[in-house]
Amino acid sequence: PLEHGRAEQTLFRLANILSFGRYVHREKENPEMEVRLDVARRLAYHTRFLQEVARSTPQIDVAWDLDEIRRSLNFITAHGSYAGSKSAAAAANIFTRTKDAETRRSCLETLSRINNPKAKSELLRLSQLKDLDPAGRDLVVSYLKNPVRPNEALTVSSEKSSSTRVDQ
């Protein structure tokens, strides 16, 4: 899936079936592919984790470790160009179900970094929530107006999460 779209994958499967298993498509081995595959697997892990959090109890702040949630959000933020719509939906859902300001900011940072129309529509939807406090609405609007934030903010929050985890 990293190299070929659905149509090509279907053709490869069809060729395998028509050749009674003799044809098997293999990608050429290169170090870049291993790195891309590692990032894709880690993105899938963090996305599944955030989806699980988003589907769970309405009180995310009580039931889950917010540092772990922010760690997953920060990973997706760092690799936003590869993240998909499932990551965006999970981040938006977590934003609406937490009261923690830092986690909310991480959700918005993640949504602003994902290069996907779903992420932009989720930011717009969040800005139109009726039960959102004025400070939260202003924060969402600021991310809508300036979607790409400086990288320094990401590294500072990542270092902070790591130091918090070590102190515990």
C-alpha positions as CSV (number, residue, x, y, z in Angstrom):
1,P,0.0,0.0,0.0
2,L,2.9,2.4,0.4
3,E,4.0,2.0,-3.2
4,H,0.8,1.0,-5.1
5,G,-2.8,2.0,-5.1
6,R,-5.8,-0.2,-4.9
7,A,-6.1,-0.8,-8.6
8,E,-2.5,-2.0,-8.9
9,Q,-2.9,-4.2,-5.8
10,T,-5.9,-5.7,-7.3
11,L,-4.0,-6.4,-10.6
12,F,-1.2,-8.1,-8.6
13,R,-3.7,-10.3,-6.8
14,L,-5.4,-11.2,-10.0
15,A,-2.1,-12.1,-11.6
16,N,-1.3,-14.3,-8.6
17,I,-4.6,-16.1,-8.9
18,L,-4.4,-16.5,-12.7
19,S,-0.9,-17.9,-12.5
20,F,-2.0,-20.3,-9.8
21,G,0.4,-18.7,-7.3
22,R,3.5,-18.6,-9.5
23,Y,3.5,-14.8,-9.7
24,V,4.1,-13.0,-6.5
25,H,4.8,-9.3,-6.6
26,R,7.7,-8.2,-4.5
27,E,9.1,-4.7,-3.9
28,K,12.8,-4.1,-4.4
29,E,14.6,-4.0,-1.1
30,N,15.8,-0.6,0.0
31,P,16.5,1.1,3.3
32,E,14.0,3.9,2.6
33,M,11.2,1.5,2.3
34,E,11.9,0.0,5.7
35,V,11.8,3.5,7.3
36,R,8.5,4.2,5.5
37,L,7.1,0.9,6.6
38,D,8.1,1.5,10.2
39,V,6.4,4.9,10.2
40,A,3.3,3.5,8.6
41,R,3.1,0.7,11.3
42,R,3.6,3.2,14.1
43,L,1.0,5.5,12.7
44,A,-1.4,2.6,12.5
45,Y,-0.7,1.7,16.1
46,H,-1.1,5.3,17.4
47,T,-4.3,5.8,15.3
48,R,-5.8,2.5,16.7
49,F,-4.9,3.6,20.2
50,L,-6.6,7.1,19.7
51,Q,-9.6,5.4,18.2
52,E,-9.9,3.2,21.2
53,V,-9.7,6.2,23.5
54,A,-12.3,8.1,21.5
55,R,-14.7,5.1,21.5
56,S,-14.3,4.6,25.3
57,T,-15.9,6.4,28.2
58,P,-17.0,10.0,27.9
59,Q,-14.6,10.9,30.7
60,I,-11.3,10.5,29.0
61,D,-9.5,12.5,31.6
62,V,-10.4,10.0,34.3
63,A,-10.1,6.7,32.4
64,W,-7.0,7.2,30.4
65,D,-3.4,8.4,30.9
66,L,-3.3,11.8,29.2
67,D,0.5,11.6,28.7
68,E,0.0,8.5,26.6
69,I,-2.7,10.2,24.6
70,R,-0.5,13.2,24.0
71,R,2.4,11.0,23.0
72,S,0.2,9.4,20.3
73,L,-1.1,12.7,19.2
74,N,2.5,14.1,19.0
75,F,3.6,11.2,16.9
76,I,0.8,11.7,14.5
77,T,1.5,15.4,14.4
78,A,5.2,14.7,13.6
79,H,4.1,12.5,10.7
80,G,1.0,14.4,9.6
81,S,1.7,14.2,5.9
82,Y,1.3,10.4,6.2
83,A,-1.7,10.3,8.6
84,G,-5.2,9.6,7.3
85,S,-8.8,10.6,8.0
86,K,-9.1,8.0,10.9
87,S,-6.4,9.9,12.8
88,A,-8.2,13.2,12.2
89,A,-11.5,11.8,13.3
90,A,-10.0,10.3,16.5
91,A,-8.2,13.6,17.4
92,A,-11.3,15.6,16.9
93,N,-13.4,13.2,19.0
94,I,-10.8,13.3,21.8
95,F,-10.8,17.1,21.7
96,T,-14.6,17.2,22.4
97,R,-14.3,14.7,25.2
98,T,-11.5,16.1,27.3
99,K,-11.2,19.2,29.5
100,D,-7.4,19.1,29.7
101,A,-6.1,22.2,28.0
102,E,-2.7,20.6,26.9
103,T,-4.5,17.6,25.4
104,R,-6.9,19.8,23.6
105,R,-4.0,21.9,22.2
106,S,-2.3,18.6,21.1
107,C,-5.5,17.5,19.3
108,L,-5.7,20.8,17.4
109,E,-2.0,20.7,16.6
110,T,-2.5,17.2,15.2
111,L,-5.5,18.3,13.1
112,S,-3.6,21.3,11.7
113,R,-0.7,19.1,10.7
114,I,-2.6,16.3,9.0
115,N,-2.6,16.9,5.2
116,N,-6.1,15.6,4.6
117,P,-9.5,17.2,3.8
118,K,-11.1,15.3,6.7
119,A,-8.7,17.1,9.2
120,K,-9.6,20.5,7.9
121,S,-13.4,19.7,8.0
122,E,-13.0,18.4,11.6
123,L,-11.3,21.7,12.6
124,L,-14.2,23.6,11.0
125,R,-16.7,21.4,12.7
126,L,-15.0,22.0,16.1
127,S,-15.1,25.7,15.6
128,Q,-18.9,25.5,15.1
129,L,-19.7,23.5,18.3
130,K,-22.3,25.3,20.3
131,D,-21.2,24.0,23.7
132,L,-17.5,25.1,23.2
133,D,-16.3,27.7,25.6
134,P,-15.1,31.1,24.1
135,A,-11.4,30.4,24.9
136,G,-11.7,27.0,23.2
137,R,-13.4,28.5,20.1
138,D,-10.7,31.1,19.8
139,L,-8.1,28.4,20.0
140,V,-9.8,26.4,17.3
141,V,-10.2,29.5,15.1
142,S,-6.5,30.3,15.5
143,Y,-5.6,26.9,14.2
144,L,-8.0,27.3,11.3
145,K,-6.4,30.6,10.3
146,N,-2.8,29.5,10.8
147,P,-2.8,25.7,10.1
148,V,1.0,25.2,10.0
149,R,2.6,25.9,13.3
150,P,6.3,26.3,14.0
151,N,8.2,23.0,14.7
152,E,9.5,24.4,18.0
153,A,6.1,23.9,19.6
154,L,6.2,20.3,18.7
155,T,9.6,19.6,20.1
156,V,9.0,21.4,23.3
157,S,5.8,19.4,24.0
158,S,7.5,16.2,23.1
159,E,10.4,16.9,25.5
160,K,7.9,17.9,28.2
161,S,6.0,14.6,27.8
162,S,9.2,12.6,28.0
163,S,10.5,14.4,31.1
164,T,7.1,13.9,32.8
165,R,7.1,10.2,32.0
166,V,10.7,9.8,33.4
167,D,9.7,11.6,36.6
168,Q,6.8,9.3,37.3
